[in-house]
Amino acid sequence: MYNNLFSPITINTLEVRNRIVYPALGLMYSFDGTLNDRYYNYFQEKARGGAGIVTVGPVGIDELGSGMITMLLTNDDAIPAFKKMTDLIKNEGARAWIQLFHAGAYSHPFLIGGKQPMAPSSVFSNYSKTTPKEMSKEEIKGVQQAFIDAGVRAKKAGFDGVEIIASAGYLITQFLSPLKNQRTDEYGGSFENRVRFPREIIEGMREKLGADYPVSIRMAGNDFVEGSNTDSETPEFAKVYEKAGVDMINVTGGWHETNVPQMTTNMPRSAFAYLAYNIKQAVSIPVIASNRINTPEVAESVLKDGYADMVSVGRALIADPHWANKAKSGRRDEIRPCVACLQGCMDGIMSGNSASCVANPFAGYENVREIKKTESPKKVMIIGAGLAGLEAAVTAKQAGHDVHLYEKKRDIGGQIWIASAPPHKEELMEFIRYYRTMLRVHNIPVHLNTEVTPELIEKENPDHIFVAEGAGPLIPPIQGTDDPSVMTAWDLLENNPRLGKEVAIIGGGAVGLESALFVAAKGALPPDALHFLMTYEAESYQRLKELMFKGSSRVTVFEMLPKVGKDVGKSTKWVLMSNLGRFKVDIKTDAKVIAIKDGKVIYERDGETQSKQFDNVIMASGSKSNKTMANKLETMNIPFTAIGDGVQIGKIDNAIHGGFLAALEI
């Protein structure tokens, strides 16, 4: 079915079993630069799951360029630990790759012992919020040698290939960029001078590693930063890399500080494949496409349509490391979805925690969490088919229990139907696809349109009950919430009603902001119409852009706190806020709504009472737990466990991980 994806490929003289590459992603599983069992189990599982190449990294070549939150290969003492890693990967049939890393100006001083980072020039970094030290020629040669020495150690450790990182705004990218490189010596100025730094690393590494040893580079296809390199210049860099001795090029998007989203849900799947194709046209060596290639169908299409020779499948392999094996064996629908939420993988790292996955309770816990077959099977009733109930049902059945799932509505999914309604959140519907499949595969009876009553419980006589009642809208103590103009965000997102020209959103948390975007986008020019009008040049570019971000309602958000989006993840908040800005959503902070009357919102701001008339008022002040059945069960003398939002309002990971862990305890 996926003939291109599962065909072998040769890199230099090395054959790889398929076209799937697990790329280097930050994990923070140790804070001293060393490997541990958590790393070993994590990468072994990626190899066991069927990927062709498993890349260990980022791996620092020196402490100043990476700090202690990445793995380090700075001396020979580290070789045995990495040798253990390569053995684990290769014993599973995958090829073991390593990404060698130096952040340059992107190094955060607090991660490198308070030292000053170094870079091509002393140009302030918007990413690390610091001004680096300009590298001397001796320091340039020292870093180049550190890359080469680390490559030699990697070969001794048994890695099948080495990748040099020259993307994302890190050190090599800084040398290449006229925005960051303001040197006047042979390492700055002209194209030839700016590319000298990576060229010499590649040439030195090729000399030391030999002609037959695979060397690859990960490069930015377009920096997406004003004043830096675009996809007009990047093919020229690729030509230099190939001539210097690189055997493969891994093409990604832009820098960390770009204003173009790189991984979030509003980025279409495989949207950067064109960047890989742009490089592929310039070179004769294999090229890898990256970013948001998260399903086998998308991956196969990228290869079949000639965009690239291989595909990076990163976060999708965190969500399900057995992505490849399941696709190859015809079990595509059993793949746990990556929904591009970034809550576990990116927000976790940005908050100083280890990487995990909201969809996969095993990710990062491969050596800790395990479903063991029970020796005393129980009859288990699960009330509620939201994410918590679904995960508990599947886990309990895998453990050997007799599981029945009850849902009072006509379908499974719970709040996912609401959460997936705002623009670019459709990916969340993949959870419903996955759990429908798992219920079928594990033959779990599902009783839809069935409200559980004490009488039903007595009739079925379960040994244990999981109560996943979910949540409902929280109505704040505001006078006039029963006004005809008022509805909840839940009503809005579930029913998509027709709205008037002026719409108020009460609440500036995640629900309020996403509801605001949902309303603002109603009536705006849809993508297919945009494509049609652009194809036939029916409207000017400026007019089309205006129509893209002009809906049928003007939206005002009221938030009583000084800032909105307190509960929105760090890695996605800026994207949400920028889109609200494009739709000209009026956000009023420090605005306490005190009453609603006949559509008029009365609020206090800056010590004054103000008001504004609206056609519709949307209450988006959060959620509250449903505890009706849990309270009844307290009196029924039946063992039960409350899970999900019915215990405490949380996010997707609270539901899935909570349901999983609870099912292990019975």
N, C-alpha and C positions, 0 to 999 in steps of 0.2 A: 504493500500500500504506500509506503514511504521509501520508494526505491532509491531515490537520490540520497536521502538522509542516512540510509543504512548501507551505502556503498563504501568500500574502503578508499583510502587516499594515501598517497606517498608524499612525505615531506622530507626533502633531501633524499636520504636512502631509507628512511623510517616509514614503515607501513602502519597506518592507524585504522582501527576496525570500522569506524564510521565517521560521520562529519560533525559530530556533536562535541563541542568544547565547553567544559565548565571553566569559566574565567576566574581570575583572582578577584576576590571580594573581601573587604575588611571584616573581621570576625571578633577580634579582641577576646580570645579565649585564654590568653595569659597576659600578664602585665610586666613581664621581665624579659621578653624577647625570646623565650624558649618554647619548645614544643611540649605538648602534654597529651594525655589520653583523649582529652576532648577534641583536640586537633586530629589525632590519629583516627579516631572513630568517625569523625565528620567526613574527612577526605576519603577514607576507605569506603564509606557508604556511597559516595558519589561514583566511585569506580565500580562498586558492586552493582550499582543501578544501571550500568550500561553505557556511560559516556565514553567517547573515544579518547579524549584528552581530559585529564584532570589537572588543573593548574593550581599549585600551592602558592599562595601569596595574598597580598603583597609581602615580600621578604626584603627587609632592609639590608643595604650594603654597608651602611654605617649608622651609628646611633644619632648623629646630628640630623641626618636626612629622614629619620623615621621615628626616633624615640623608642620607647619600650613597649608600645602597644601593638607593634607588628612583630612577626617572627623575624629573627636576625640570623644572617649567615656571614658574620663579620670576621670569623676566625675558624681555624681547622677543628677546634674543639666541638663545633656544632655539627660537623659532618656526620658522625654516627647517628645522631637524632634524626637528621634528614634522610639518612640511609634507611632507617626503619620505616620512615614515611613512604619512600619510593618503593620499598618491597611490598608494603601493604597495597599500594595502588596497582602495581604491575602484576601482583598475584591475582588480581581480579580481572585482568585482561585489558586494562586501560593503559594509556601512555601517561607517564608522570612528567609534568611540565612545572617550571618554577618561574614566577615573575619577580624580577629584581627591581627594587624600588628606591627612589630618592625623591623626597617631596620638595626640596629646595625652599623657596619662600613660603610654601604651604605648610612647613613645619610649625606647629604651635609651640611657642617658647615654653609653656608649662609642661609640655610632653617631652622636652629635651633638656630638662634640668635648669630651666630659666636662661639657657644660652640663646644667643642671637642666631637665627637661621641664616644660611648663606644662599646666594642666588647670583645669576649673571650680573645684575645691577641692583643698586639700592633703591628699588621701586616699591612703594608701599603695597602690601597685599591685602586686598579686600577679603580674602578668605581667612587668613591667619590673624588679620588685624595687627600686623607688625611690619616694620621696615627691615628687610634683611641686610646683611653685610655683603658687599660686592666681593665676589671670589677673586683671589689673586690667581695668576697663572699657575703657581705651585699648587694651589687648592684645586684648580680645574684638573690638573694632571693627577692629583691625588684621588679625586672622585672618579675619574675615568679608570684609574687603576683598581679602585675598589669595586667597580662594576665588573671588570675583567677577572679579578681575583675571586669574586663571588661566583662568577660563571664557572671558573675552574673547580671550585669547591662543589658546585652543583653537579658537575659531571662526575666527580669522585663519589658523590652521594648517590649516584645512580639515576639521576633525572635524565629522561629521554630527550629533553630540549629545554632551552632557556628563552624566556621572553623578557625583553627590556621594555619598561614602561616609558612611553613618550607621548602621554595623553593626559587628559583631565586637568591640565594646568600645572602639573608637577615639573620637576627641575628641567628635564629635556625640553618640554614644551616652552618653558620660560626662555631657554636659549634660542629656540626657533622664532619666538614672537618679537616683532619690532616694538611691541607695546611694553614688554618686560625687559628686553635686552637692549640696553643703550650703550653698550661698550664701543670703544673706538679702536680696539686692537683686532687681532685676527679671529677673535671669537664673537665679533659683533659687526653690525652694519649691513653688509651685502648678504644676499642669499647664501652664497658659498661660505661666508664666515659664520653665519648663524647656524648652519647645518654641520659645521665642522665638529662641534662637541659630540653629537651622537654618532657621526660618521667615524670618528676616531675610536669611539667605544666599540662599535661593531667590528671595525677592522682589527683592533687589538684582541677582541674576543674570538674572532674567526681564526686568527693566527695561533692563539693558545689552545683552542678547543679542537682544531683540525677541520679539514674540509668536509668531512662526512657528518659532523655533529650538528643537529638542527638548532638554528638560532632564529628567533622571531622577535617582532616588535609590535607593541600596541600603540597605535597612533590616533590622534584626533583627526576625524574626517573634515571637521570644520570647528574652529575654536568657538564660534558663536559669541565672540566678544568683539565689540566695536574697536577697530584699530589693529586687530590681530589677524592671524591667517584664516583665510576662507577656503572653500573647496576648489578655488582656482589655484591656490598655491600648494595645497597638500599633496597632489599627485607628483609634484616635483620633488618633494621630500621623499616620497615613496621610491622614486627612481634612484635617488642617492642611496637609500637603505638597501635596495636590491643589489646595486653595483658594489656596495661595501661588503656584502656577504650575507644578507638576511635571506632566510628560506621561506618565510611566511609573514604576512602582515595582518594584524588584528585591528580592524577599524571600528572605532567607537564614535561618540558624538563630541560634545564640547567640554569646556572646563567646568569645574565645580561652581565657579562664580558667574556662569552664564545666566542670562535671563530666559533662555530656552529650556523648558523642562526636558530632562534626559530619561526619566523612568516612570513618571507618574501616569495615572490612568488617562489623563487628557492627551497624552502622546499616543497616537495610533500604533498598533502592533507593527513592528518592523519598519517604523517610519524612517529610520536612519540607514536602511539597506541601500538607499541610493548613494550614500557616502562610500560604502564598500565598493559598489559598482564603479564609482568614479575613480577609485584607486585601482581596481581590477583592470580597468582599461589602460592603465599606465605601466603595469608590470606584468611579468610572465610567471610569477610565483603564486602559490595559493593565497587567497584572501579570505578573511573571516568577517562576517557581518555580525553586528552586536546591537543590543538595546531593544527590549520589549519583544523578543522572539520567544514567546511563552507557550505556544502550542505546537504539536507536531505538524499540523496543517500549515501554519505560518512558516515554520522552518523548512518544510519541503518546498513551499512556494518560492522562498528566497533562493534556494538552490536550483530549482527547476527553471525559474525565470532568468537565471544567469547573473544574479546580483553578486554572488559570492560562491566560494568553494566549500566553506564550512560555516557553521553558525555557533555563536556564543549563546548558551542557554544558562544564564546565571541564576537569577532569583527563582526561576521556575524549578531549578534543581534543588533549591533550598526547600521550596514548598513540597516537592516530591523528588527525592534523589533517584527513584526508580522510573522516572519519566521516560527514559529511553527504552528500558526493557518492556514497559507497559505498552508503549507505542508499537514497538517491533512485534510484540506477541498478540496484537489485535485487541488490547485492553485500554485503548485510548481514553475511554470515559471513566476509567478508574484512577486517572491521574488527579492527584490533589491540585487544586488550582492556585496559581499565583495571580492575585487580583491587583497587583501593583499598588497596594495600600502603603507600602514602605514602613509600616508601623513597627515591625519586629526587626527587619534587616537594616534599615537606615535610621529610623528614629531611635532604635535601641543604641546604636553606635554613637549617634549624636548626643545622646543623653548620658554617655559614659558607661553604658551597659554592653554586655555581650550580644552578638547577633542571634536572633531567633526568627521564628515565622509564626504569624497569627494563625495560618491555616494548618500548620504541621506541628503538633505537640512534640514530635521527636527531634526536630531541628535544633541542633546544639546540645541535645540530651541523648545522643545515640548510645552512649555508654551508661545511661542512668535509667531511662524509661523503657519498660518492656511489658508487653502484654503476655501474661502467662496463663496457660489453660488452668481453669479452676478444677479442683478435686471435688467440689461440692456445688454443682450447678444450681442456680436459683431461678425461679420464675420472676421475671422483672417486668414491671409496668413502667412505661415512660410517658409522662403527661406533658405534651407540648413538643412540637416538631420544628422549633427554631434551631439555631446552630448548636446550642448546648445540648438539647435533647437528642438531636441527630447524632452528634459525636458520641454521646453516652450510649446510645443504642448500638451503634456500630462497634464500639470498643467492648461493650458488655457481651455482645454476640461473639466477637472474636475470642473473648476469654472463655466462651463455652456456656454462657447462660441462655435461658429461653426468654427471648425479649419480644415484647409487644409494644408498639408505639401508637399513641393516641393523639389526635389533633382535632380540635373543634372546628377548624376552618377547612376549606375544600382542597387545600394543597399544603405541602411542607414548605418550610423556609422562614416562617415567622417574619421578623422585621426586615429580612433581606429584601422583600418586595418593596418596602418603603425606602430602605437605604440605597437601593440601586436606581431610584427614580431621578435624582439630580443629574445634570449633565456630566458625562464622562464617568459615571459610577456604574454603568451597565455591566462592567466586569464582575461585579459582585454576584451576578446571576449564575456565574460558574459554580458557586457553592451548591446551588440547587441541582444543577446538572450532576455534580459529583455525588452528592448524598442520595439522589434518586438511584444512581447506579449502585452505590454501596448497599442500599437497602435491598435492591434486587439481587445483587451478587450473594449477599449473606442471608437471603431468604427471610427477611425480617417482616412480619406482618404489620401493616400500617392501617390504622382505623381512622379514616378521614371523616369529617363532618360528625365527629363523635365527641360530645362533651362528657368528661369523666365525672361521675357522681359517686357519692358514698355507696349507693346501691350497686353500681357497676363494680366498684372496688371489692365489695363483699362477695359479689358473684364470681369474679375472676380469682380472688384470693391470692394475690401476688405475695412473694416472699420479701420483695423490696420494691420500693417506688422511687423513681426519680421525678421530681417536680420541676419542670422547666416552663413556668408560667409566663416568663417574659415580663414586659413592662407596658405601660400606657403613658399617654401624654401627661405631663405635669402642668397643671393650671395654676398660675401664680395668684396670690391674693390681690387682684386688681379689680376695682369696681367696674362692672360692665362687661365681664367676660362672657355673659350670656347675650350680649348685643347681637342682633341679626347679622351684623357685618363680620362677626368673629368666627373663625374656624381654627382648628389645630393644624400644626405642621403635618401631623399624621394624616388628617383628612386631605390636606393639600396633595401630599406625595402619593397617597394611595388612590385618590379619585381623579386627580388632575382636572379640577373644575375650571369653568370659564371665569376669568377675573376681570375686574375693572381697570381703569387707567392708572389709578393710584393705589398702591398696595403697601401696607405696613407689615413689618416683621418684628415681633416683640421677642427679643433674645438674640444675642450676638455670639452664641457658642457655635459648635460645629453644626448642629441641626439648623439653627437660625441662618447661618451663612450659606449653607448648602440649599436651604429652602429659598433664600434670596436669589441665588444663582438660578435655581429652577424656575422661579417666577420671571426673572429678568430675561431669560432665554426664550420664553414662550413668545412665538411670533417672529423671532429672529430668522434670518436666512439660513436654511439648513445646508449641510455640506454638499449634497447632491445638486441642489439648485445653484450653489456657488460654482461648482465645477462646470455645470452647463453654461452659466452666464459668462464665466471666464473663457471657456472654450470658444464661444462665438463672439467674444468681446462686446457683449450686449450692454455692459455698463463700464464706467471707468473704475480703476482700481480703488480710488478713494470712495466712490459710491458703494462699491461692493463691501469694502471694509466697514463702512457706516451701517449697511444693512445687516452685516454679520453680528453686530453688537447693539442692535436696536430692536428690542422686543415691543410687545404691545402694552406693557405695563411699566410704569416708573416705580421703583422700589426704594423704600426707606427702612433701614434697620435701626432699632432702638436697643441700646445696651447700657445698662446702669453702671457697668465697670468702666475704668479708664481705657481699657483695650478690649478688642473683640478676639475671638478665636482662642481662648485660653486652653481649650481641650482639643485643639487641632494639632496634629503632629508637625514637628519642626520642618521636616523635609517636604511637606505638602502645603503648609500654610501660605507660603509666599506665592505659590501657584494659584491657590484659591483667591487670595487677596488681589492678585493682579487681574484675574478674570472678573472679579466683582468691579474692579476699577474700569475695565474695558466696557462693561455694561452700564457704567455710571450709576452704580448703586450708591445711594446716599447713606452713609453710616454715621449715626449720631451716638457717640460715646458719652459717658457721664450723664446719660439721659434716663431718668427714672419715670416710667409710665405709671400714672396714678389712677387713671380712669379712661374708659372708652364709652362714648355715648353717640348713638346714631352715626357711627363711623368716624367720629372725631376722636383722635388720640390726644389726651391731655397728659403732659409730662413736665417734669421739673429738670431744668438744666441751667447751670451757671447761676443758681440762686433765684431763678425766675420760673414762673409757671407759663408754659407755652402750649400751643395746640396746633394740630394740622388735621385737615379733613381727608379721609381715605374711603375708597370704595370697598376694600377688603382689609381685614386685620387678621394676621396669622400669628397665633400663639406658638412660639418655638422656644419655650423656657426650659426644655429638658424633658426627662422621663422620670417615672416613679415605678417602683417594683410592684408587680402583682403578687399578692400573698394569700389569695382567697383559699386555694386548695391546700396550701401548706398549713394554714391556720386550722382547717378542718381535720387534716391528718394528725395534728397534734393530739386530737381526742380519740383517734381510732386504734391506737395501739398496734400500728403497722410500721415497721422500719422504713424510713424514707430519707431521701437526701434532696434538698433544694439546690438547684444549680442555675447558672446563667443570671440574667437580669432579675430573676425572681429573688435572688439573694442580695445583690447589689448591682446598681447600674454600672456597666462596664463597656468595653469595646469587644471587637470580634475575638481577640485572643482570650479574654476572660471567659467567653462562652465556649469556645472550642477546647481550650486547654482545661478549663474548669470541668466540662463534661467528660473529657478524657480521664482526668485524674480521679474524678469521683467514681467513674466506672471501674477503675482499678482497685478501689477500696472495698467493694462488696464481696 
